[in-house]
């Protein structure tokens, strides 16, 4: 399917090209495998296909610097955490 930033069910797949420039895949798909879900993306027909395991994301974009719990704060997984 064509990646749509406005669709909350679509996750961007960012990859680096041969010159290490970041790009967002124009087309994405989700594949269910024995180990879990794989997120695949490409820039078009006959272009390389990139893949990464798909993990749950509570927000559409990562929180590294905004107020609230950051995606890098691993203490939220401790059993004593109130989160």
DOVOVEX-463262 format. One record per residue (C-alpha): residue number from 0; residue in one letter; x, y negated, z. Coordinates in Angstrom, 3 decimals. Layout:
<pts>
<pt lumnu="NUM" nupa="a" xx="X" yy="Y" zz="Z"/>
...
</pts>
This chain:
<pts>
<pt lumnu="0" nupa="x" xx="0.000" yy="0.000" zz="0.000"/>
<pt lumnu="1" nupa="x" xx="1.112" yy="-3.567" zz="-0.513"/>
<pt lumnu="2" nupa="x" xx="2.426" yy="-5.063" zz="2.736"/>
<pt lumnu="3" nupa="x" xx="0.078" yy="-7.731" zz="4.125"/>
<pt lumnu="4" nupa="x" xx="1.443" yy="-9.847" zz="6.977"/>
<pt lumnu="5" nupa="x" xx="-2.112" yy="-10.807" zz="7.990"/>
<pt lumnu="6" nupa="x" xx="-3.144" yy="-7.164" zz="8.486"/>
<pt lumnu="7" nupa="x" xx="-2.381" yy="-6.110" zz="12.073"/>
<pt lumnu="8" nupa="x" xx="-2.248" yy="-2.450" zz="10.964"/>
<pt lumnu="9" nupa="x" xx="0.754" yy="-3.238" zz="8.735"/>
<pt lumnu="10" nupa="x" xx="4.207" yy="-3.322" zz="10.285"/>
<pt lumnu="11" nupa="x" xx="7.018" yy="-5.029" zz="8.367"/>
<pt lumnu="12" nupa="x" xx="9.871" yy="-2.786" zz="7.277"/>
<pt lumnu="13" nupa="x" xx="13.062" yy="-4.848" zz="7.141"/>
<pt lumnu="14" nupa="x" xx="16.111" yy="-3.369" zz="5.437"/>
<pt lumnu="15" nupa="x" xx="19.479" yy="-4.661" zz="4.236"/>
<pt lumnu="16" nupa="x" xx="20.546" yy="-4.516" zz="0.615"/>
<pt lumnu="17" nupa="x" xx="24.038" yy="-3.674" zz="-0.660"/>
<pt lumnu="18" nupa="x" xx="25.186" yy="-7.235" zz="0.141"/>
<pt lumnu="19" nupa="x" xx="23.821" yy="-6.909" zz="3.734"/>
<pt lumnu="20" nupa="x" xx="21.032" yy="-9.436" zz="3.087"/>
<pt lumnu="21" nupa="x" xx="17.816" yy="-8.648" zz="5.001"/>
<pt lumnu="22" nupa="x" xx="14.638" yy="-8.045" zz="2.988"/>
<pt lumnu="23" nupa="x" xx="11.078" yy="-7.096" zz="3.887"/>
<pt lumnu="24" nupa="x" xx="9.606" yy="-4.220" zz="1.887"/>
<pt lumnu="25" nupa="x" xx="6.783" yy="-5.261" zz="-0.459"/>
<pt lumnu="26" nupa="x" xx="5.151" yy="-1.822" zz="-0.301"/>
<pt lumnu="27" nupa="x" xx="4.824" yy="0.384" zz="2.770"/>
<pt lumnu="28" nupa="x" xx="3.390" yy="3.742" zz="3.770"/>
<pt lumnu="29" nupa="x" xx="3.157" yy="5.872" zz="6.890"/>
<pt lumnu="30" nupa="x" xx="3.960" yy="9.582" zz="6.750"/>
<pt lumnu="31" nupa="x" xx="2.997" yy="12.086" zz="9.427"/>
<pt lumnu="32" nupa="x" xx="5.746" yy="14.643" zz="10.011"/>
<pt lumnu="33" nupa="x" xx="6.289" yy="17.319" zz="12.664"/>
<pt lumnu="34" nupa="x" xx="8.467" yy="14.950" zz="14.712"/>
<pt lumnu="35" nupa="x" xx="6.128" yy="11.947" zz="14.522"/>
<pt lumnu="36" nupa="x" xx="5.294" yy="9.141" zz="12.120"/>
<pt lumnu="37" nupa="x" xx="7.770" yy="7.737" zz="9.596"/>
<pt lumnu="38" nupa="x" xx="7.433" yy="4.203" zz="8.227"/>
<pt lumnu="39" nupa="x" xx="8.588" yy="3.928" zz="4.601"/>
<pt lumnu="40" nupa="x" xx="9.014" yy="0.880" zz="2.417"/>
<pt lumnu="41" nupa="x" xx="10.301" yy="-0.235" zz="-0.972"/>
<pt lumnu="42" nupa="x" xx="10.509" yy="-3.404" zz="-3.054"/>
<pt lumnu="43" nupa="x" xx="8.898" yy="-1.855" zz="-6.094"/>
<pt lumnu="44" nupa="x" xx="8.789" yy="0.916" zz="-8.653"/>
<pt lumnu="45" nupa="x" xx="12.096" yy="2.751" zz="-9.192"/>
<pt lumnu="46" nupa="x" xx="13.675" yy="0.890" zz="-6.243"/>
<pt lumnu="47" nupa="x" xx="15.245" yy="2.635" zz="-3.223"/>
<pt lumnu="48" nupa="x" xx="12.884" yy="3.876" zz="-0.512"/>
<pt lumnu="49" nupa="x" xx="13.849" yy="3.018" zz="3.058"/>
<pt lumnu="50" nupa="x" xx="12.481" yy="4.836" zz="6.096"/>
<pt lumnu="51" nupa="x" xx="12.505" yy="4.540" zz="9.863"/>
<pt lumnu="52" nupa="x" xx="10.627" yy="6.275" zz="12.688"/>
<pt lumnu="53" nupa="x" xx="7.490" yy="4.365" zz="13.634"/>
<pt lumnu="54" nupa="x" xx="7.179" yy="3.510" zz="17.311"/>
<pt lumnu="55" nupa="x" xx="4.311" yy="1.926" zz="19.187"/>
<pt lumnu="56" nupa="x" xx="4.416" yy="-1.860" zz="19.349"/>
<pt lumnu="57" nupa="x" xx="2.105" yy="-3.690" zz="21.720"/>
<pt lumnu="58" nupa="x" xx="2.528" yy="-7.004" zz="19.888"/>
<pt lumnu="59" nupa="x" xx="2.757" yy="-7.691" zz="16.138"/>
<pt lumnu="60" nupa="x" xx="6.174" yy="-9.333" zz="16.637"/>
<pt lumnu="61" nupa="x" xx="8.890" yy="-8.566" zz="19.189"/>
<pt lumnu="62" nupa="x" xx="9.090" yy="-10.781" zz="22.273"/>
<pt lumnu="63" nupa="x" xx="12.722" yy="-11.705" zz="22.890"/>
<pt lumnu="64" nupa="x" xx="12.433" yy="-15.338" zz="23.992"/>
<pt lumnu="65" nupa="x" xx="8.756" yy="-16.238" zz="24.627"/>
<pt lumnu="66" nupa="x" xx="7.228" yy="-16.329" zz="28.122"/>
<pt lumnu="67" nupa="x" xx="6.106" yy="-13.024" zz="29.594"/>
<pt lumnu="68" nupa="x" xx="7.610" yy="-9.556" zz="29.521"/>
<pt lumnu="69" nupa="x" xx="10.399" yy="-9.294" zz="26.962"/>
<pt lumnu="70" nupa="x" xx="10.873" yy="-6.246" zz="24.744"/>
<pt lumnu="71" nupa="x" xx="14.348" yy="-5.869" zz="26.259"/>
<pt lumnu="72" nupa="x" xx="13.038" yy="-5.643" zz="29.875"/>
<pt lumnu="73" nupa="x" xx="13.163" yy="-1.899" zz="30.495"/>
<pt lumnu="74" nupa="x" xx="12.214" yy="-2.189" zz="34.188"/>
<pt lumnu="75" nupa="x" xx="8.537" yy="-2.169" zz="33.122"/>
<pt lumnu="76" nupa="x" xx="8.888" yy="1.610" zz="32.620"/>
<pt lumnu="77" nupa="x" xx="9.886" yy="2.244" zz="36.234"/>
<pt lumnu="78" nupa="x" xx="7.084" yy="3.932" zz="38.247"/>
<pt lumnu="79" nupa="x" xx="7.089" yy="1.082" zz="40.790"/>
<pt lumnu="80" nupa="x" xx="6.471" yy="-1.574" zz="38.121"/>
<pt lumnu="81" nupa="x" xx="3.110" yy="-3.372" zz="38.218"/>
<pt lumnu="82" nupa="x" xx="2.968" yy="-3.525" zz="34.396"/>
</pts>
